[in-house]
């Protein structure tokens, strides 16, 4: 079993500690004279990540693995860019990107599936495979849904089998009733929901609402202060007039951590974008509203200082959460539409710079944040 309240970052470096949170600093660079479209940016960025353009290029794809000169210890970080490749394959009918995405997931499954069905080894500082398993399993399910019929029957069977093994591990190991931290509790629920949708197996159909209910409202006698915490109770069923966050526990106590709420927000937004789940929409609205209250839209930054897991003072980081364009273009949030162009262009500038920088957290965000942003923009008339 895993350690109670264990931090997902464990003993990793500060940069790697953002493997599921807002990792991108806003670069001091001039705006592009001709801002790229979402489709163009998806294509050039995928190519940039795939190819080693020089001996000092820190990022490239080889032998089924996305190489990162910063570290190769984080499995879900090494696999995350596969989601960007899957998006490129989907929106541009790009056969090379399709092969790269499939090869990435195939390699991760082949090299990292444990006899228990879990994925490992754990990242440094993590006492077991639980976190690695839930985050990689979500990536497999997301890639499966993004690629759709671009995934042949044999791969669908193989990936569904890997997702089944991971979901069974999480269920048998007690992860669905143990609040490791807010982002992980939410991700566990998403994995079971994806397993239910992809496999149709009744045990996942039955477990999905239980996992979600636990993430939202765990027993307060055991998990006091954990679960979904409301800053503003909504009156609308879709949560669009409310605000909330999943509590995170760290050196600063139990409560609101801005950085990890961005991670939760990206997870919920991707879930909604791929499934249309009304529950995912509600959570995305609540989490997005919680964060937007403190976003500085003049430069699209957010202060992550003094959170429960990021104690002390930090520089401002870019707020490029996919929730904003997903809600604006798919979730009926017309109030957010005026912000989409400015936020996406700020994100493109930051990710263009980050593609040349090493670091696990950056690698993770190419899949968890940029991929859903590009997917929704590139598939919406007038925004592609």
C-alpha positions as CSV (number, residue, x, y, z in Angstrom):
1,X,0.0,0.0,0.0
2,X,1.2,3.6,-0.5
3,X,2.1,6.2,2.1
4,X,-0.7,8.3,3.4
5,X,-0.8,11.8,1.9
6,X,2.4,11.1,-0.1
7,X,3.4,14.0,-2.3
8,X,3.4,13.1,-6.0
9,X,6.7,15.0,-6.3
10,X,8.4,13.1,-3.6
11,X,12.1,13.8,-3.6
12,X,12.2,15.1,-7.2
13,X,13.7,18.5,-8.1
14,X,11.6,21.7,-8.0
15,X,11.3,21.5,-11.8
16,X,10.1,17.9,-11.8
17,X,7.7,18.7,-8.9
18,X,5.5,20.3,-11.4
19,X,4.9,17.1,-13.4
20,X,1.2,17.5,-13.0
21,X,1.0,21.3,-12.6
22,X,1.8,24.5,-14.3
23,X,5.4,24.1,-15.2
24,X,6.0,26.8,-17.8
25,X,7.6,30.1,-17.0
26,X,6.6,32.9,-19.3
27,X,9.6,33.6,-21.6
28,X,10.8,37.1,-22.3
29,X,10.5,37.0,-26.1
30,X,8.8,39.0,-28.8
31,X,5.4,37.9,-30.1
32,X,5.4,36.2,-33.4
33,X,4.8,38.7,-36.2
34,X,2.3,36.2,-37.7
35,X,0.8,34.2,-34.9
36,X,0.5,30.5,-35.8
37,X,-2.8,28.8,-36.1
38,X,-3.5,25.8,-33.9
39,X,-3.1,23.4,-36.7
40,X,0.2,24.9,-37.8
41,X,1.5,25.0,-34.2
42,X,0.5,21.4,-33.6
43,X,2.5,20.3,-36.7
44,X,5.6,22.3,-36.1
45,X,5.7,21.4,-32.4
46,X,5.2,17.7,-32.9
47,X,8.0,17.7,-35.5
48,X,10.3,19.6,-33.1
49,X,9.7,17.1,-30.3
50,X,10.2,14.1,-32.7
51,X,13.4,15.1,-34.3
52,X,16.9,15.8,-32.8
53,X,17.9,18.8,-34.8
54,X,21.4,19.2,-33.2
55,X,23.7,17.4,-30.8
56,X,22.5,19.7,-28.0
57,X,18.8,19.3,-28.7
58,X,17.4,18.1,-25.4
59,X,14.2,16.6,-26.8
60,X,13.7,13.9,-29.5
61,X,11.9,10.7,-30.1
62,X,13.9,7.5,-30.5
63,X,13.3,3.7,-30.0
64,X,9.7,4.3,-28.9
65,X,10.7,6.8,-26.1
66,X,10.5,10.6,-26.0
67,X,14.0,11.4,-24.8
68,X,14.6,14.3,-22.4
69,X,18.1,15.5,-21.4
70,X,16.6,16.7,-18.1
71,X,15.7,13.3,-16.8
72,X,14.4,10.0,-18.0
73,X,13.2,8.8,-14.6
74,X,9.5,9.8,-15.0
75,X,7.6,7.3,-17.1
76,X,4.4,9.3,-17.5
77,X,6.5,12.3,-18.5
78,X,8.4,10.4,-21.2
79,X,5.1,9.1,-22.6
80,X,3.0,12.3,-22.4
81,X,4.1,13.8,-25.8
82,X,2.5,10.8,-27.4
83,X,-0.8,12.6,-26.8
84,X,0.4,15.6,-28.8
85,X,1.4,13.3,-31.6
86,X,-2.0,11.6,-31.4
87,X,-3.7,15.1,-31.7
88,X,-1.5,15.9,-34.7
89,X,-2.4,12.6,-36.3
90,X,-6.1,13.2,-35.7
91,X,-6.4,16.8,-36.9
92,X,-4.0,16.6,-39.8
93,X,-4.4,12.9,-40.9
94,X,-0.7,12.7,-40.3
95,X,0.5,9.1,-40.8
96,X,4.0,9.8,-39.3
97,X,2.5,11.3,-36.1
98,X,0.0,8.4,-36.0
99,X,2.9,5.9,-36.0
100,X,4.9,7.8,-33.4
101,X,1.9,8.0,-31.1
102,X,1.2,4.3,-31.4
103,X,4.8,3.4,-31.1
104,X,5.1,5.5,-27.9
105,X,2.2,3.9,-26.2
106,X,3.2,0.4,-27.3
107,X,6.7,0.9,-25.9
108,X,5.4,2.2,-22.6
109,X,3.1,-0.8,-22.2
110,X,5.7,-3.4,-23.3
111,X,8.5,-2.1,-21.1
112,X,6.7,-1.0,-18.0
113,X,3.7,-3.4,-17.4
114,X,4.2,-5.2,-14.1
115,X,2.8,-8.7,-13.3
116,X,0.1,-7.0,-11.2
117,X,-1.1,-4.9,-14.1
118,X,0.4,-1.8,-12.6
119,X,3.0,0.3,-14.5
120,X,6.5,0.9,-13.1
121,X,9.0,1.5,-11.9
122,X,7.8,4.3,-9.6
123,X,9.3,7.7,-10.1
124,X,12.0,8.7,-7.6
125,X,10.5,9.4,-4.2
126,X,7.4,7.4,-4.9
127,X,7.1,4.3,-2.7
128,X,5.1,2.2,-5.1
129,X,3.7,2.1,-8.6
130,X,0.3,3.7,-7.8
131,X,0.9,7.2,-9.1
132,X,2.8,6.0,-12.1
133,X,0.0,3.6,-12.9
134,X,-2.9,6.0,-12.7
135,X,-1.2,8.7,-14.7
136,X,0.0,6.5,-17.5
137,X,-3.3,4.6,-17.6
138,X,-5.1,7.9,-18.2
139,X,-2.7,8.7,-21.1
140,X,-3.4,5.3,-22.7
141,X,-7.1,5.9,-22.5
142,X,-6.8,9.4,-23.8
143,X,-4.7,8.4,-26.7
144,X,-7.1,5.6,-27.5
145,X,-10.0,8.0,-27.7
146,X,-8.1,10.7,-29.6
147,X,-6.9,8.3,-32.3
148,X,-10.3,6.5,-32.7
149,X,-10.4,4.6,-35.9
150,X,-6.8,5.5,-36.7
151,X,-6.0,2.8,-34.1
152,X,-6.3,-0.7,-35.7
153,X,-8.2,-3.5,-34.1
154,X,-5.1,-5.3,-32.7
155,X,-3.9,-2.1,-31.0
156,X,-7.3,-1.4,-29.6
157,X,-7.3,-4.9,-28.0
158,X,-3.8,-4.4,-26.6
159,X,-4.3,-1.0,-25.2
160,X,-7.7,-1.9,-23.7
161,X,-6.0,-4.9,-22.1
162,X,-3.3,-2.6,-20.6
163,X,-5.9,-0.2,-19.4
164,X,-7.9,-3.0,-17.8
165,X,-4.9,-4.3,-16.0
166,X,-4.1,-0.9,-14.6
167,X,-7.7,-0.2,-13.5
168,X,-7.9,-3.6,-11.9
169,X,-4.7,-2.9,-10.0
170,X,-6.1,0.4,-8.7
171,X,-9.3,-1.2,-7.6
172,X,-7.6,-4.2,-5.9
173,X,-4.9,-2.1,-4.3
174,X,-7.5,0.1,-2.6
175,X,-6.5,3.3,-4.5
176,X,-10.1,4.2,-5.2
177,X,-10.8,4.7,-1.5
178,X,-7.4,6.3,-0.5
179,X,-6.9,10.0,-0.9
180,X,-3.3,10.2,-2.0
181,X,-3.9,13.8,-3.0
182,X,-6.5,15.8,-4.9
183,X,-5.1,15.4,-8.4
184,X,-4.5,11.7,-7.9
185,X,-8.0,11.0,-6.5
186,X,-9.5,12.8,-9.5
187,X,-7.3,11.0,-11.9
188,X,-8.1,7.6,-10.4
189,X,-11.8,8.3,-11.0
190,X,-11.1,9.4,-14.6
191,X,-9.1,6.2,-15.3
192,X,-12.0,4.0,-14.1
193,X,-14.4,6.0,-16.2
194,X,-12.2,5.7,-19.3
195,X,-11.9,1.9,-18.6
196,X,-15.7,1.6,-18.4
197,X,-16.2,3.5,-21.7
198,X,-13.5,1.7,-23.6
199,X,-14.0,-1.9,-22.4
200,X,-17.6,-1.9,-21.3
201,X,-16.8,-4.2,-18.4
202,X,-19.4,-4.1,-15.8
203,X,-17.0,-3.9,-12.9
204,X,-15.7,-0.6,-14.2
205,X,-19.1,0.7,-14.9
206,X,-20.1,0.0,-11.3
207,X,-16.8,1.3,-9.8
208,X,-16.6,4.6,-11.8
209,X,-19.3,6.5,-9.8
210,X,-17.9,5.2,-6.5
211,X,-14.4,6.4,-7.4
212,X,-15.7,9.8,-8.3
213,X,-17.8,10.1,-5.2
214,X,-14.8,9.3,-3.1
215,X,-12.7,11.9,-4.8
216,X,-15.4,14.5,-4.3
217,X,-16.6,13.6,-0.8
218,X,-14.4,11.1,1.1
219,X,-15.5,10.2,4.6
220,X,-14.8,13.4,6.6
221,X,-14.1,11.3,9.7
222,X,-11.1,9.7,8.0
223,X,-10.2,12.4,5.4
224,X,-11.1,15.7,7.2
225,X,-10.6,18.7,4.9
226,X,-10.1,16.6,1.8
227,X,-12.2,16.2,-1.3
228,X,-13.8,18.9,-3.4
229,X,-13.9,22.2,-1.5
230,X,-16.2,25.0,-2.6
231,X,-15.1,28.6,-2.6
232,X,-18.5,29.5,-4.2
233,X,-21.4,27.2,-4.2
234,X,-22.9,27.0,-7.7
235,X,-26.6,27.3,-8.5
236,X,-26.3,26.1,-12.1
237,X,-26.2,22.4,-12.7
238,X,-23.0,22.7,-14.9
239,X,-21.2,24.5,-12.1
240,X,-20.6,27.5,-14.4
241,X,-21.4,30.0,-11.6
242,X,-19.4,28.3,-8.8
243,X,-15.8,27.7,-7.9
244,X,-14.0,24.8,-6.2
245,X,-10.8,22.8,-5.9
246,X,-9.7,19.4,-4.8
247,X,-7.8,19.7,-1.5
248,X,-4.1,18.9,-1.7
249,X,-1.9,18.1,1.4
250,X,1.7,19.2,1.8
251,X,4.0,21.2,4.0
252,X,1.5,24.0,4.1
253,X,-1.3,21.8,5.4
254,X,-4.4,20.6,3.6
255,X,-6.3,22.9,1.3
256,X,-5.8,25.0,-1.8
257,X,-2.7,24.7,-3.9
258,X,-2.9,26.8,-7.0
259,X,-0.4,24.8,-9.0
260,X,-2.0,21.4,-8.4
261,X,-5.4,22.9,-9.1
262,X,-4.2,23.7,-12.6
263,X,-3.3,20.0,-12.9
264,X,-6.8,19.0,-11.7
265,X,-8.3,21.5,-14.2
266,X,-6.4,20.1,-17.1
267,X,-7.4,16.5,-16.2
268,X,-11.1,17.5,-16.0
269,X,-11.0,19.5,-19.2
270,X,-9.4,16.6,-21.2
271,X,-11.9,14.2,-19.7
272,X,-14.8,16.4,-20.8
273,X,-13.4,17.1,-24.2
274,X,-13.0,13.4,-25.0
275,X,-16.2,12.0,-23.4
276,X,-18.7,14.9,-23.1
277,X,-19.3,13.8,-19.5
278,X,-21.6,16.3,-17.7
279,X,-19.8,15.6,-14.5
280,X,-16.5,16.4,-16.2
281,X,-18.0,19.6,-17.5
282,X,-19.2,20.6,-14.0
283,X,-15.8,20.0,-12.5
284,X,-14.0,21.8,-15.3
285,X,-16.2,24.9,-14.7
286,X,-15.6,24.8,-10.9
287,X,-11.9,24.4,-11.2
288,X,-11.4,26.9,-14.0
289,X,-13.4,29.5,-12.1
290,X,-11.4,28.9,-9.0
291,X,-8.2,29.7,-10.9
292,X,-9.4,32.4,-13.2
293,X,-10.2,34.6,-10.2
294,X,-6.4,35.1,-9.7
295,X,-5.2,34.9,-13.3
296,X,-3.5,38.1,-14.6
297,X,-4.8,38.2,-18.2
298,X,-2.5,41.0,-19.3
299,X,0.3,38.4,-19.5
300,X,-1.6,35.1,-18.7
301,X,0.2,34.4,-15.5
302,X,-0.8,33.0,-12.1
303,X,0.8,33.3,-8.7
304,X,1.3,29.8,-7.3
305,X,2.9,31.0,-4.0
306,X,1.8,30.0,-0.6
307,X,-0.2,26.9,-1.6
308,X,-0.5,23.9,0.6
309,X,2.1,22.1,-1.5
310,X,4.0,25.1,-2.9
311,X,4.8,27.0,0.4
312,X,6.8,30.2,0.2
313,X,7.2,32.6,-2.7
314,X,7.4,31.5,-6.4
315,X,7.8,33.4,-9.6
316,X,4.6,33.8,-11.6
317,X,3.9,31.0,-14.0
318,X,2.0,30.9,-17.2
319,X,-1.7,30.0,-17.0
320,X,-2.3,27.9,-20.1
321,X,-4.9,25.5,-18.8
322,X,-6.8,23.8,-21.5
323,X,-10.0,24.4,-19.5
324,X,-10.5,27.9,-20.9
325,X,-10.7,27.0,-24.6
326,X,-12.5,23.8,-23.9
327,X,-15.2,25.5,-21.9
328,X,-15.4,28.4,-24.3
329,X,-15.7,26.3,-27.5
330,X,-17.3,23.1,-26.2
331,X,-18.8,23.9,-22.8
332,X,-21.2,26.8,-23.6
333,X,-19.1,29.4,-21.8
334,X,-19.5,32.3,-24.1
335,X,-18.1,34.6,-21.4
336,X,-14.7,33.0,-21.9
337,X,-14.6,33.3,-25.7
338,X,-13.0,36.8,-25.7
339,X,-10.0,35.3,-23.9
340,X,-9.3,32.3,-26.1
341,X,-7.1,34.0,-28.8
342,X,-4.9,35.8,-26.3
343,X,-4.4,32.8,-24.0
344,X,-3.6,30.4,-26.8
345,X,-1.1,32.8,-28.4
346,X,0.6,33.2,-25.0
347,X,0.7,29.5,-24.6
348,X,2.1,28.9,-28.1
349,X,5.0,31.4,-27.3
350,X,5.7,29.7,-24.0
351,X,5.6,26.2,-25.5
352,X,7.8,27.2,-28.5
353,X,10.4,28.2,-26.0
354,X,9.9,25.2,-23.7
355,X,10.4,22.7,-26.6
356,X,14.0,23.7,-26.5
357,X,14.4,23.2,-22.7
358,X,14.9,19.9,-20.8
359,X,12.7,18.9,-17.9
360,X,10.2,16.2,-16.9
361,X,7.5,18.7,-16.0
362,X,7.6,20.4,-19.4
363,X,7.4,17.0,-21.1
364,X,4.3,16.1,-19.1
365,X,2.6,19.3,-19.9
366,X,2.9,18.8,-23.7
367,X,0.5,16.0,-23.3
368,X,-1.7,17.0,-20.3
369,X,-2.2,20.7,-21.3
370,X,-1.1,21.6,-24.8
371,X,-2.6,18.5,-26.4
372,X,-6.2,19.2,-25.3
373,X,-5.8,22.9,-26.1
374,X,-4.7,22.2,-29.6
375,X,-7.3,19.5,-30.1
376,X,-10.2,21.8,-29.2
377,X,-8.9,24.8,-31.2
378,X,-8.0,22.8,-34.3
379,X,-11.4,21.1,-34.4
380,X,-13.5,24.2,-34.0
381,X,-14.5,26.1,-37.2
382,X,-13.0,29.6,-37.0
383,X,-10.4,28.7,-34.4
384,X,-8.3,26.1,-36.2
